[in-house]
Amino acid sequence: MEADLKNIKSEKITVERKHFFFDLKENQRGRFLRITEDVRGRRDTIIIPAPGLHEFRRVLDSMIEASMKDGDQAQT
């Protein structure tokens, strides 16, 4: 199945001791974003189908805004 995947774009960020991998991929069913968290070799992954990315972003933006209101020193 991995051979059927087309990698469109990948990025990695590190927050504290956590590494996050963002992989936009495409297969026969369509495009999707795979987000993998790696903490000392332990990996957890979520997959968001491309049609849901705008809603995912809306919720994420809302969480960022709420975090800033609570006095978090998050960086933009």
PDB file of N, CA, C and O in Angstrom:
ATOM      1  N   MET A   1       0.821  -1.190   0.000  1.00  0.00           N
ATOM      2  CA  MET A   1       0.000   0.000   0.000  1.00  0.00           C
ATOM      3  C   MET A   1       0.869   1.258   0.000  1.00  0.00           C
ATOM      4  O   MET A   1       0.541   2.209  -0.710  1.00  0.00           O
ATOM      5  N   GLU A   2       1.945   1.305   0.754  1.00  0.00           N
ATOM      6  CA  GLU A   2       2.838   2.467   0.783  1.00  0.00           C
ATOM      7  C   GLU A   2       3.335   2.814  -0.614  1.00  0.00           C
ATOM      8  O   GLU A   2       3.559   3.989  -0.907  1.00  0.00           O
ATOM      9  N   ALA A   3       3.513   1.827  -1.477  1.00  0.00           N
ATOM     10  CA  ALA A   3       4.020   2.085  -2.823  1.00  0.00           C
ATOM     11  C   ALA A   3       3.022   2.906  -3.633  1.00  0.00           C
ATOM     12  O   ALA A   3       3.409   3.583  -4.586  1.00  0.00           O
ATOM     13  N   ASP A   4       1.734   2.854  -3.264  1.00  0.00           N
ATOM     14  CA  ASP A   4       0.700   3.605  -3.966  1.00  0.00           C
ATOM     15  C   ASP A   4       0.604   5.049  -3.492  1.00  0.00           C
ATOM     16  O   ASP A   4      -0.178   5.824  -4.043  1.00  0.00           O
ATOM     17  N   LEU A   5       1.382   5.425  -2.482  1.00  0.00           N
ATOM     18  CA  LEU A   5       1.321   6.773  -1.928  1.00  0.00           C
ATOM     19  C   LEU A   5       2.217   7.730  -2.694  1.00  0.00           C
ATOM     20  O   LEU A   5       3.356   7.408  -3.034  1.00  0.00           O
ATOM     21  N   LYS A   6       1.680   8.909  -2.956  1.00  0.00           N
ATOM     22  CA  LYS A   6       2.459   9.981  -3.564  1.00  0.00           C
ATOM     23  C   LYS A   6       2.677  11.038  -2.488  1.00  0.00           C
ATOM     24  O   LYS A   6       1.718  11.548  -1.910  1.00  0.00           O
ATOM     25  N   ASN A   7       3.936  11.364  -2.220  1.00  0.00           N
ATOM     26  CA  ASN A   7       4.255  12.404  -1.248  1.00  0.00           C
ATOM     27  C   ASN A   7       4.186  13.752  -1.940  1.00  0.00           C
ATOM     28  O   ASN A   7       4.887  13.977  -2.927  1.00  0.00           O
ATOM     29  N   ILE A   8       3.349  14.656  -1.437  1.00  0.00           N
ATOM     30  CA  ILE A   8       3.169  15.972  -2.041  1.00  0.00           C
ATOM     31  C   ILE A   8       4.019  17.017  -1.328  1.00  0.00           C
ATOM     32  O   ILE A   8       4.673  17.838  -1.971  1.00  0.00           O
ATOM     33  N   LYS A   9       4.008  16.983   0.004  1.00  0.00           N
ATOM     34  CA  LYS A   9       4.776  17.962   0.781  1.00  0.00           C
ATOM     35  C   LYS A   9       4.991  17.399   2.180  1.00  0.00           C
ATOM     36  O   LYS A   9       4.107  16.753   2.742  1.00  0.00           O
ATOM     37  N   SER A  10       6.179  17.652   2.741  1.00  0.00           N
ATOM     38  CA  SER A  10       6.492  17.211   4.108  1.00  0.00           C
ATOM     39  C   SER A  10       7.200  18.324   4.856  1.00  0.00           C
ATOM     40  O   SER A  10       8.022  19.049   4.295  1.00  0.00           O
ATOM     41  N   GLU A  11       6.866  18.446   6.135  1.00  0.00           N
ATOM     42  CA  GLU A  11       7.554  19.385   7.015  1.00  0.00           C
ATOM     43  C   GLU A  11       7.670  18.756   8.388  1.00  0.00           C
ATOM     44  O   GLU A  11       6.897  17.870   8.752  1.00  0.00           O
ATOM     45  N   LYS A  12       8.660  19.236   9.153  1.00  0.00           N
ATOM     46  CA  LYS A  12       8.891  18.737  10.508  1.00  0.00           C
ATOM     47  C   LYS A  12       9.082  19.930  11.429  1.00  0.00           C
ATOM     48  O   LYS A  12       9.765  20.893  11.081  1.00  0.00           O
ATOM     49  N   ILE A  13       8.465  19.857  12.619  1.00  0.00           N
ATOM     50  CA  ILE A  13       8.714  20.868  13.636  1.00  0.00           C
ATOM     51  C   ILE A  13       9.051  20.153  14.941  1.00  0.00           C
ATOM     52  O   ILE A  13       8.662  19.006  15.159  1.00  0.00           O
ATOM     53  N   THR A  14       9.782  20.855  15.801  1.00  0.00           N
ATOM     54  CA  THR A  14      10.130  20.322  17.115  1.00  0.00           C
ATOM     55  C   THR A  14       9.607  21.294  18.159  1.00  0.00           C
ATOM     56  O   THR A  14       9.861  22.497  18.094  1.00  0.00           O
ATOM     57  N   VAL A  15       8.872  20.756  19.120  1.00  0.00           N
ATOM     58  CA  VAL A  15       8.349  21.526  20.239  1.00  0.00           C
ATOM     59  C   VAL A  15       8.771  20.795  21.505  1.00  0.00           C
ATOM     60  O   VAL A  15       8.332  19.677  21.776  1.00  0.00           O
ATOM     61  N   GLU A  16       9.636  21.454  22.274  1.00  0.00           N
ATOM     62  CA  GLU A  16      10.226  20.832  23.447  1.00  0.00           C
ATOM     63  C   GLU A  16      10.897  19.527  23.026  1.00  0.00           C
ATOM     64  O   GLU A  16      11.795  19.558  22.185  1.00  0.00           O
ATOM     65  N   ARG A  17      10.499  18.395  23.571  1.00  0.00           N
ATOM     66  CA  ARG A  17      11.131  17.118  23.191  1.00  0.00           C
ATOM     67  C   ARG A  17      10.308  16.332  22.179  1.00  0.00           C
ATOM     68  O   ARG A  17      10.591  15.164  21.912  1.00  0.00           O
ATOM     69  N   LYS A  18       9.305  16.966  21.625  1.00  0.00           N
ATOM     70  CA  LYS A  18       8.415  16.281  20.678  1.00  0.00           C
ATOM     71  C   LYS A  18       8.735  16.720  19.254  1.00  0.00           C
ATOM     72  O   LYS A  18       8.990  17.895  18.990  1.00  0.00           O
ATOM     73  N   HIS A  19       8.715  15.768  18.362  1.00  0.00           N
ATOM     74  CA  HIS A  19       8.909  16.034  16.934  1.00  0.00           C
ATOM     75  C   HIS A  19       7.578  15.741  16.236  1.00  0.00           C
ATOM     76  O   HIS A  19       6.964  14.695  16.451  1.00  0.00           O
ATOM     77  N   PHE A  20       7.152  16.677  15.407  1.00  0.00           N
ATOM     78  CA  PHE A  20       5.916  16.511  14.656  1.00  0.00           C
ATOM     79  C   PHE A  20       6.244  16.503  13.171  1.00  0.00           C
ATOM     80  O   PHE A  20       6.927  17.393  12.665  1.00  0.00           O
ATOM     81  N   PHE A  21       5.751  15.493  12.491  1.00  0.00           N
ATOM     82  CA  PHE A  21       5.954  15.335  11.051  1.00  0.00           C
ATOM     83  C   PHE A  21       4.610  15.552  10.362  1.00  0.00           C
ATOM     84  O   PHE A  21       3.619  14.904  10.697  1.00  0.00           O
ATOM     85  N   PHE A  22       4.587  16.463   9.404  1.00  0.00           N
ATOM     86  CA  PHE A  22       3.389  16.759   8.632  1.00  0.00           C
ATOM     87  C   PHE A  22       3.637  16.297   7.207  1.00  0.00           C
ATOM     88  O   PHE A  22       4.523  16.814   6.525  1.00  0.00           O
ATOM     89  N   ASP A  23       2.864  15.336   6.764  1.00  0.00           N
ATOM     90  CA  ASP A  23       3.046  14.757   5.432  1.00  0.00           C
ATOM     91  C   ASP A  23       1.732  14.825   4.659  1.00  0.00           C
ATOM     92  O   ASP A  23       0.755  14.159   5.001  1.00  0.00           O
ATOM     93  N   LEU A  24       1.732  15.643   3.610  1.00  0.00           N
ATOM     94  CA  LEU A  24       0.585  15.698   2.720  1.00  0.00           C
ATOM     95  C   LEU A  24       0.812  14.640   1.652  1.00  0.00           C
ATOM     96  O   LEU A  24       1.806  14.674   0.926  1.00  0.00           O
ATOM     97  N   LYS A  25      -0.110  13.710   1.566  1.00  0.00           N
ATOM     98  CA  LYS A  25       0.053  12.571   0.665  1.00  0.00           C
ATOM     99  C   LYS A  25      -1.201  12.387  -0.174  1.00  0.00           C
ATOM    100  O   LYS A  25      -2.246  12.988   0.078  1.00  0.00           O
ATOM    101  N   GLU A  26      -1.058  11.533  -1.179  1.00  0.00           N
ATOM    102  CA  GLU A  26      -2.190  11.209  -2.037  1.00  0.00           C
ATOM    103  C   GLU A  26      -2.135   9.727  -2.380  1.00  0.00           C
ATOM    104  O   GLU A  26      -1.069   9.177  -2.654  1.00  0.00           O
ATOM    105  N   ASN A  27      -3.303   9.092  -2.361  1.00  0.00           N
ATOM    106  CA  ASN A  27      -3.420   7.710  -2.817  1.00  0.00           C
ATOM    107  C   ASN A  27      -4.640   7.622  -3.722  1.00  0.00           C
ATOM    108  O   ASN A  27      -5.207   8.650  -4.093  1.00  0.00           O
ATOM    109  N   GLN A  28      -5.049   6.421  -4.082  1.00  0.00           N
ATOM    110  CA  GLN A  28      -6.160   6.248  -5.006  1.00  0.00           C
ATOM    111  C   GLN A  28      -7.476   6.795  -4.461  1.00  0.00           C
ATOM    112  O   GLN A  28      -8.402   7.049  -5.231  1.00  0.00           O
ATOM    113  N   ARG A  29      -7.570   6.979  -3.143  1.00  0.00           N
ATOM    114  CA  ARG A  29      -8.800   7.498  -2.534  1.00  0.00           C
ATOM    115  C   ARG A  29      -8.787   9.012  -2.381  1.00  0.00           C
ATOM    116  O   ARG A  29      -9.816   9.602  -2.053  1.00  0.00           O
ATOM    117  N   GLY A  30      -7.640   9.658  -2.612  1.00  0.00           N
ATOM    118  CA  GLY A  30      -7.568  11.111  -2.519  1.00  0.00           C
ATOM    119  C   GLY A  30      -6.393  11.580  -1.681  1.00  0.00           C
ATOM    120  O   GLY A  30      -5.515  10.799  -1.314  1.00  0.00           O
ATOM    121  N   ARG A  31      -6.394  12.876  -1.386  1.00  0.00           N
ATOM    122  CA  ARG A  31      -5.315  13.485  -0.602  1.00  0.00           C
ATOM    123  C   ARG A  31      -5.666  13.473   0.879  1.00  0.00           C
ATOM    124  O   ARG A  31      -6.835  13.475   1.266  1.00  0.00           O
ATOM    125  N   PHE A  32      -4.606  13.461   1.700  1.00  0.00           N
ATOM    126  CA  PHE A  32      -4.802  13.485   3.143  1.00  0.00           C
ATOM    127  C   PHE A  32      -3.542  14.012   3.814  1.00  0.00           C
ATOM    128  O   PHE A  32      -2.446  13.961   3.256  1.00  0.00           O
ATOM    129  N   LEU A  33      -3.729  14.516   5.017  1.00  0.00           N
ATOM    130  CA  LEU A  33      -2.606  14.984   5.821  1.00  0.00           C
ATOM    131  C   LEU A  33      -2.369  13.973   6.934  1.00  0.00           C
ATOM    132  O   LEU A  33      -3.276  13.646   7.699  1.00  0.00           O
ATOM    133  N   ARG A  34      -1.153  13.492   7.009  1.00  0.00           N
ATOM    134  CA  ARG A  34      -0.758  12.575   8.077  1.00  0.00           C
ATOM    135  C   ARG A  34       0.120  13.368   9.047  1.00  0.00           C
ATOM    136  O   ARG A  34       1.155  13.907   8.656  1.00  0.00           O
ATOM    137  N   ILE A  35      -0.295  13.435  10.306  1.00  0.00           N
ATOM    138  CA  ILE A  35       0.473  14.118  11.346  1.00  0.00           C
ATOM    139  C   ILE A  35       0.970  13.057  12.313  1.00  0.00           C
ATOM    140  O   ILE A  35       0.185  12.326  12.916  1.00  0.00           O
ATOM    141  N   THR A  36       2.293  12.987  12.451  1.00  0.00           N
ATOM    142  CA  THR A  36       2.904  11.999  13.341  1.00  0.00           C
ATOM    143  C   THR A  36       3.669  12.721  14.431  1.00  0.00           C
ATOM    144  O   THR A  36       4.457  13.628  14.165  1.00  0.00           O
ATOM    145  N   GLU A  37       3.423  12.303  15.664  1.00  0.00           N
ATOM    146  CA  GLU A  37       4.149  12.824  16.824  1.00  0.00           C
ATOM    147  C   GLU A  37       5.144  11.755  17.252  1.00  0.00           C
ATOM    148  O   GLU A  37       4.777  10.595  17.437  1.00  0.00           O
ATOM    149  N   ASP A  38       6.402  12.146  17.408  1.00  0.00           N
ATOM    150  CA  ASP A  38       7.447  11.220  17.856  1.00  0.00           C
ATOM    151  C   ASP A  38       8.034  11.761  19.157  1.00  0.00           C
ATOM    152  O   ASP A  38       8.593  12.857  19.199  1.00  0.00           O
ATOM    153  N   VAL A  39       7.895  10.969  20.211  1.00  0.00           N
ATOM    154  CA  VAL A  39       8.464  11.322  21.508  1.00  0.00           C
ATOM    155  C   VAL A  39       9.345  10.160  21.939  1.00  0.00           C
ATOM    156  O   VAL A  39       8.858   9.111  22.361  1.00  0.00           O
ATOM    157  N   ARG A  40      10.645  10.367  21.823  1.00  0.00           N
ATOM    158  CA  ARG A  40      11.617   9.338  22.224  1.00  0.00           C
ATOM    159  C   ARG A  40      11.337   7.984  21.577  1.00  0.00           C
ATOM    160  O   ARG A  40      11.412   6.945  22.235  1.00  0.00           O
ATOM    161  N   GLY A  41      11.017   8.004  20.299  1.00  0.00           N
ATOM    162  CA  GLY A  41      10.810   6.763  19.558  1.00  0.00           C
ATOM    163  C   GLY A  41       9.384   6.238  19.569  1.00  0.00           C
ATOM    164  O   GLY A  41       9.060   5.331  18.802  1.00  0.00           O
ATOM    165  N   ARG A  42       8.537   6.779  20.410  1.00  0.00           N
ATOM    166  CA  ARG A  42       7.134   6.363  20.430  1.00  0.00           C
ATOM    167  C   ARG A  42       6.364   7.267  19.478  1.00  0.00           C
ATOM    168  O   ARG A  42       6.410   8.490  19.604  1.00  0.00           O
ATOM    169  N   ARG A  43       5.657   6.666  18.528  1.00  0.00           N
ATOM    170  CA  ARG A  43       4.960   7.439  17.498  1.00  0.00           C
ATOM    171  C   ARG A  43       3.452   7.243  17.576  1.00  0.00           C
ATOM    172  O   ARG A  43       2.950   6.136  17.774  1.00  0.00           O
ATOM    173  N   ASP A  44       2.760   8.350  17.416  1.00  0.00           N
ATOM    174  CA  ASP A  44       1.305   8.352  17.295  1.00  0.00           C
ATOM    175  C   ASP A  44       0.968   9.148  16.048  1.00  0.00           C
ATOM    176  O   ASP A  44       1.608  10.159  15.759  1.00  0.00           O
ATOM    177  N   THR A  45      -0.028   8.698  15.313  1.00  0.00           N
ATOM    178  CA  THR A  45      -0.364   9.319  14.035  1.00  0.00           C
ATOM    179  C   THR A  45      -1.862   9.555  13.928  1.00  0.00           C
ATOM    180  O   THR A  45      -2.673   8.733  14.356  1.00  0.00           O
ATOM    181  N   ILE A  46      -2.210  10.702  13.344  1.00  0.00           N
ATOM    182  CA  ILE A  46      -3.594  10.945  12.948  1.00  0.00           C
ATOM    183  C   ILE A  46      -3.588  11.265  11.455  1.00  0.00           C
ATOM    184  O   ILE A  46      -2.605  11.774  10.916  1.00  0.00           O
ATOM    185  N   ILE A  47      -4.693  10.958  10.810  1.00  0.00           N
ATOM    186  CA  ILE A  47      -4.828  11.223   9.378  1.00  0.00           C
ATOM    187  C   ILE A  47      -6.095  12.035   9.168  1.00  0.00           C
ATOM    188  O   ILE A  47      -7.170  11.667   9.642  1.00  0.00           O
ATOM    189  N   ILE A  48      -5.954  13.152   8.446  1.00  0.00           N
ATOM    190  CA  ILE A  48      -7.080  14.022   8.160  1.00  0.00           C
ATOM    191  C   ILE A  48      -7.282  14.040   6.645  1.00  0.00           C
ATOM    192  O   ILE A  48      -6.393  14.478   5.916  1.00  0.00           O
ATOM    193  N   PRO A  49      -8.424  13.579   6.163  1.00  0.00           N
ATOM    194  CA  PRO A  49      -8.697  13.648   4.728  1.00  0.00           C
ATOM    195  C   PRO A  49      -8.697  15.111   4.273  1.00  0.00           C
ATOM    196  O   PRO A  49      -9.153  15.988   5.006  1.00  0.00           O
ATOM    197  N   ALA A  50      -8.196  15.370   3.090  1.00  0.00           N
ATOM    198  CA  ALA A  50      -8.074  16.739   2.574  1.00  0.00           C
ATOM    199  C   ALA A  50      -9.373  17.542   2.669  1.00  0.00           C
ATOM    200  O   ALA A  50      -9.313  18.728   2.991  1.00  0.00           O
ATOM    201  N   PRO A  51     -10.536  16.956   2.405  1.00  0.00           N
ATOM    202  CA  PRO A  51     -11.761  17.759   2.522  1.00  0.00           C
ATOM    203  C   PRO A  51     -12.008  18.291   3.945  1.00  0.00           C
ATOM    204  O   PRO A  51     -12.777  19.236   4.115  1.00  0.00           O
ATOM    205  N   GLY A  52     -11.382  17.712   4.949  1.00  0.00           N
ATOM    206  CA  GLY A  52     -11.568  18.161   6.323  1.00  0.00           C
ATOM    207  C   GLY A  52     -10.505  19.128   6.813  1.00  0.00           C
ATOM    208  O   GLY A  52     -10.559  19.558   7.965  1.00  0.00           O
ATOM    209  N   LEU A  53      -9.543  19.482   5.978  1.00  0.00           N
ATOM    210  CA  LEU A  53      -8.436  20.332   6.429  1.00  0.00           C
ATOM    211  C   LEU A  53      -8.883  21.747   6.803  1.00  0.00           C
ATOM    212  O   LEU A  53      -8.352  22.320   7.755  1.00  0.00           O
ATOM    213  N   HIS A  54      -9.832  22.315   6.090  1.00  0.00           N
ATOM    214  CA  HIS A  54     -10.297  23.661   6.434  1.00  0.00           C
ATOM    215  C   HIS A  54     -10.964  23.669   7.803  1.00  0.00           C
ATOM    216  O   HIS A  54     -10.736  24.585   8.594  1.00  0.00           O
ATOM    217  N   GLU A  55     -11.780  22.670   8.093  1.00  0.00           N
ATOM    218  CA  GLU A  55     -12.428  22.572   9.402  1.00  0.00           C
ATOM    219  C   GLU A  55     -11.388  22.320  10.495  1.00  0.00           C
ATOM    220  O   GLU A  55     -11.473  22.896  11.579  1.00  0.00           O
ATOM    221  N   PHE A  56     -10.422  21.471  10.212  1.00  0.00           N
ATOM    222  CA  PHE A  56      -9.332  21.200  11.160  1.00  0.00           C
ATOM    223  C   PHE A  56      -8.590  22.506  11.477  1.00  0.00           C
ATOM    224  O   PHE A  56      -8.294  22.793  12.637  1.00  0.00           O
ATOM    225  N   ARG A  57      -8.296  23.284  10.447  1.00  0.00           N
ATOM    226  CA  ARG A  57      -7.605  24.561  10.637  1.00  0.00           C
ATOM    227  C   ARG A  57      -8.458  25.534  11.446  1.00  0.00           C
ATOM    228  O   ARG A  57      -7.936  26.247  12.303  1.00  0.00           O
ATOM    229  N   ARG A  58      -9.771  25.570  11.181  1.00  0.00           N
ATOM    230  CA  ARG A  58     -10.659  26.455  11.930  1.00  0.00           C
ATOM    231  C   ARG A  58     -10.595  26.146  13.423  1.00  0.00           C
ATOM    232  O   ARG A  58     -10.489  27.054  14.248  1.00  0.00           O
ATOM    233  N   VAL A  59     -10.660  24.870  13.761  1.00  0.00           N
ATOM    234  CA  VAL A  59     -10.608  24.462  15.168  1.00  0.00           C
ATOM    235  C   VAL A  59      -9.231  24.760  15.757  1.00  0.00           C
ATOM    236  O   VAL A  59      -9.138  25.246  16.884  1.00  0.00           O
ATOM    237  N   LEU A  60      -8.173  24.477  15.020  1.00  0.00           N
ATOM    238  CA  LEU A  60      -6.817  24.747  15.497  1.00  0.00           C
ATOM    239  C   LEU A  60      -6.618  26.241  15.739  1.00  0.00           C
ATOM    240  O   LEU A  60      -6.057  26.629  16.764  1.00  0.00           O
ATOM    241  N   ASP A  61      -7.073  27.091  14.804  1.00  0.00           N
ATOM    242  CA  ASP A  61      -6.978  28.543  14.979  1.00  0.00           C
ATOM    243  C   ASP A  61      -7.738  28.987  16.228  1.00  0.00           C
ATOM    244  O   ASP A  61      -7.271  29.852  16.968  1.00  0.00           O
ATOM    245  N   SER A  62      -8.903  28.395  16.457  1.00  0.00           N
ATOM    246  CA  SER A  62      -9.697  28.720  17.638  1.00  0.00           C
ATOM    247  C   SER A  62      -8.962  28.332  18.925  1.00  0.00           C
ATOM    248  O   SER A  62      -9.007  29.065  19.914  1.00  0.00           O
ATOM    249  N   MET A  63      -8.289  27.187  18.910  1.00  0.00           N
ATOM    250  CA  MET A  63      -7.521  26.737  20.081  1.00  0.00           C
ATOM    251  C   MET A  63      -6.329  27.656  20.339  1.00  0.00           C
ATOM    252  O   MET A  63      -6.010  27.960  21.489  1.00  0.00           O
ATOM    253  N   ILE A  64      -5.676  28.093  19.272  1.00  0.00           N
ATOM    254  CA  ILE A  64      -4.537  29.008  19.411  1.00  0.00           C
ATOM    255  C   ILE A  64      -5.012  30.328  20.009  1.00  0.00           C
ATOM    256  O   ILE A  64      -4.384  30.868  20.920  1.00  0.00           O
ATOM    257  N   GLU A  65      -6.110  30.835  19.498  1.00  0.00           N
ATOM    258  CA  GLU A  65      -6.663  32.089  20.016  1.00  0.00           C
ATOM    259  C   GLU A  65      -7.026  31.959  21.495  1.00  0.00           C
ATOM    260  O   GLU A  65      -6.721  32.852  22.285  1.00  0.00           O
ATOM    261  N   ALA A  66      -7.671  30.862  21.876  1.00  0.00           N
ATOM    262  CA  ALA A  66      -8.036  30.641  23.279  1.00  0.00           C
ATOM    263  C   ALA A  66      -6.798  30.534  24.155  1.00  0.00           C
ATOM    264  O   ALA A  66      -6.788  31.026  25.283  1.00  0.00           O
ATOM    265  N   SER A  67      -5.762  29.897  23.646  1.00  0.00           N
ATOM    266  CA  SER A  67      -4.533  29.750  24.416  1.00  0.00           C
ATOM    267  C   SER A  67      -3.863  31.094  24.653  1.00  0.00           C
ATOM    268  O   SER A  67      -3.293  31.323  25.720  1.00  0.00           O
ATOM    269  N   MET A  68      -3.927  31.981  23.674  1.00  0.00           N
ATOM    270  CA  MET A  68      -3.345  33.311  23.813  1.00  0.00           C
ATOM    271  C   MET A  68      -4.126  34.148  24.826  1.00  0.00           C
ATOM    272  O   MET A  68      -3.529  34.931  25.565  1.00  0.00           O
ATOM    273  N   LYS A  69      -5.426  33.999  24.869  1.00  0.00           N
ATOM    274  CA  LYS A  69      -6.267  34.738  25.810  1.00  0.00           C
ATOM    275  C   LYS A  69      -5.989  34.328  27.247  1.00  0.00           C
ATOM    276  O   LYS A  69      -6.135  35.130  28.169  1.00  0.00           O
ATOM    277  N   ASP A  70      -5.586  33.073  27.434  1.00  0.00           N
ATOM    278  CA  ASP A  70      -5.313  32.580  28.786  1.00  0.00           C
ATOM    279  C   ASP A  70      -3.913  32.923  29.257  1.00  0.00           C
ATOM    280  O   ASP A  70      -3.469  32.426  30.292  1.00  0.00           O
ATOM    281  N   GLY A  71      -3.208  33.770  28.506  1.00  0.00           N
ATOM    282  CA  GLY A  71      -1.895  34.226  28.937  1.00  0.00           C
ATOM    283  C   GLY A  71      -0.745  33.345  28.519  1.00  0.00           C
ATOM    284  O   GLY A  71       0.380  33.557  28.970  1.00  0.00           O
ATOM    285  N   ASP A  72      -0.990  32.354  27.665  1.00  0.00           N
ATOM    286  CA  ASP A  72       0.099  31.501  27.184  1.00  0.00           C
ATOM    287  C   ASP A  72       1.052  32.341  26.344  1.00  0.00           C
ATOM    288  O   ASP A  72       0.620  33.246  25.630  1.00  0.00           O
ATOM    289  N   GLN A  73       2.296  32.058  26.421  1.00  0.00           N
ATOM    290  CA  GLN A  73       3.308  32.799  25.665  1.00  0.00           C
ATOM    291  C   GLN A  73       3.642  32.074  24.361  1.00  0.00           C
ATOM    292  O   GLN A  73       4.802  32.051  23.950  1.00  0.00           O
ATOM    293  N   ALA A  74       2.650  31.486  23.714  1.00  0.00           N
ATOM    294  CA  ALA A  74       2.874  30.768  22.449  1.00  0.00           C
ATOM    295  C   ALA A  74       3.450  31.716  21.415  1.00  0.00           C
ATOM    296  O   ALA A  74       3.103  32.896  21.366  1.00  0.00           O
ATOM    297  N   GLN A  75       4.336  31.179  20.594  1.00  0.00           N
ATOM    298  CA  GLN A  75       4.958  31.975  19.539  1.00  0.00           C
ATOM    299  C   GLN A  75       4.203  31.791  18.252  1.00  0.00           C
ATOM    300  O   GLN A  75       3.677  30.712  17.980  1.00  0.00           O
ATOM    301  N   THR A  76       4.147  32.830  17.464  1.00  0.00           N
ATOM    302  CA  THR A  76       3.465  32.741  16.168  1.00  0.00           C
ATOM    303  C   THR A  76       4.478  32.592  15.068  1.00  0.00           C
ATOM    304  O   THR A  76       4.109  32.500  13.897  1.00  0.00           O
TER     305      THR A  76
END
